[in-house]
Amino acid sequence: MFNALLLFFILILARAAARRWVLPLRRVPGPWLASCTRLWKLYHTFHGNMEQVNIEMHKRYGPIVRIAPFEVSIDDPEESLRVIYGPGTRFTKSRWYEASDPPGAHSLFTDADIRRHAHERRLVSSGFSMTSLLAMEDFVSECVKVFEARMTGFADSGQSVDMAHWLQCYAFDVIGEITFAKRFGFMDRGEDIGNTMQTLEGFLSYSAKMGVVPELHAPYSRLVRLFSPGSLPLETVRKMTVGYEFARAAVEERKQAGAEHRDLVARFLSTHEEKPSEFPMSEVYKMCTVMIGAGSDTTAIALRAVFYFLCKNPYKLQELRSELDDAEARGLLSDPITYAQAMRLEYLQAVLKEAMRLHPSTGFTMARVVPKGGTVLLGHNLPEGTTVGINSWVAHRNEHVFGPDVESFIPERWLRSEEDANKVTSQFGYGSRTCLGKNISLMEMSKLVPQLIRNFDIQLVHPDRPWKTTNWWLVKQADMDCYVRRIIKT
């Protein structure tokens, strides 16, 4: 028995040594434990601070860091970004994404098949065109008005506002309007309807951790079904996406209503009717589910970042307010502001970009697999099958691209020159995987931010205390209580 255990530990040590000193990635620097086992990555994933760890690793080891035995993180938001994610890339999504779907399933977010992803994206892309979105702008305007009314109520009562929560409510209701022609009612009730937010949080936590060891996803799913019927883990594994049943019910209700409304459901159903074999009803439900989950969280995160950094930098807030006051005095702003008007406000757009640079929504590397034949990145030969990726938190702090003041909130960095204005960020992904909902998110932000800034004075209740963040792929913020006061205009 002793000899068997001794042999087992010798084999474990030999495997670890081979991964560290023999395999092709042996020359890539990084933590010793990360080169031997995925436990290093799993440990930091469990702690919910992988984005900060990733930044520190690059500061310590340089532009390429080994974060698992067969995985490296890259800090090169120019050449390597184009090679890994650019047009025509053969780098496929890694197995990390498998844990975000039921075993064997796929979605536009998770699909590793490049051709299939491109085909399915084409089927729905027209619904996300700028022309389509502008036709739905009134839906967003209605949500802006509701949110403004709720903030007015808080201002008149003098009580503080959990701004992190309320911005999530706004984002959920906008997605409801755009997708189903119906607000979900989060802003009306001010609460987590049906525990949707909590369920989304549980889903993100599960997929982030299980993504590190995706080979356990399928057997874990089977075990949960077998031994834990009706449990929360079962629901998380069975649906593997927030609000699937909710989305399906909303789609069916929307079909029964037959409203004359060019929302996304109408467009998805039209595609289904034209190409039922290529786009069955299951795909309609799946697309709506993705909209509810990813569409609400990412925008809420970006909006929190905007207001947080403006509160932390009152001079920048005043600069934005001056731009809005000037535009209003010249009769260039309606009430609420239109998307076209907002896009012409240069400082506003710079504020949005800078907030998303400092706090991008995603906090892990966008992991891809090196294709057949291998590749060379930053002078290192990476064999086929190696997982590589760039973390937006790392890329957005690259001093070569953004200058030495990367930790400071400086919207002006986007206004200095044409070159500055065209800096590349990966807030919404890159290349063929750029988020389909990018323009929806930008519209939501561009309409809400100026409307609140022009009408309210917003201050953090605890300005000297940093907010709390948790990284389960999406870096969500909490502890953002604010005082809201109405601005009386003369």
NORKAKA-V132758 format. One line per field, one symbol per residue. phi: phi as a letter, one per 30 degrees, with the letter a starting at -180 (. if undefined). psi: psi as a letter, one per 30 degrees, with the letter a starting at -180 (. if undefined). A space follows every 50 residues. Layout:
phi=???
psi=???
This chain:
phi=.dddddddddddddddddddccdedddddleedddcadddddeddddibd ddddddddddcjdbbdcaebbbcccadbddedddcdeidcdcdddededc beeicabddcdddddddddddddcdddcdddddddcddddeddddddddd dddddddiddbddeddddeddddddddddchaddjdddcibddihddddd ddddddddddddbddcddddddddddcbdiddeddddddhadiedddddd dddddddhddbdddeeddddddddbdddbddedddddddddddddddddd dddededdddddbedddddddddddddddcicbcbdddddddddcddedd ddddddddbddcbcdddbcddejiabbhicdcdejddbacceddddcddd dcjdcddcdbeddccdaddddcecbceciaidceeddedddddeddcded ddddcbccbddbdccddcbbcciccdcbibdbcbbdcdcc
psi=eeeeeeeeeeeeeeeeeeeefelfgffkllkeeffelfeeeeefeefghe eeeeeeeeeefafkkjflegkkkkiigdeeeeeeflkgkgklklfefefg lkkfllleefkfjeeeeeeeeeffeefgleeeeffgeeeeeeeeeeeeee eeeeeefgllkieeeeeeeeeeeeeeeeeghkkfgeeefgljkgheeeee eeeeeeeeeffeifffeeeeeeeeeefhkgleeeeeeeegkkgeeeeeee eeeeeeehkijhaeeeeeeeeeeeieefileeeeeeeeeeeedeeeeeee eeeeeeeeeeefifeeeeeeeeeeeeeefggfkajlkleeeeffjeeeee eeeeefeeilekglkiklkklkfalkkhgkjjlkfkkllkkeeeefgjfe eflfhffkjifffgfeleeefgkklgegakbfgkkegeeeeeeeefeeee eeeffkjkkkeiffkllkkkjiekjkllhhklkkkkjjk.
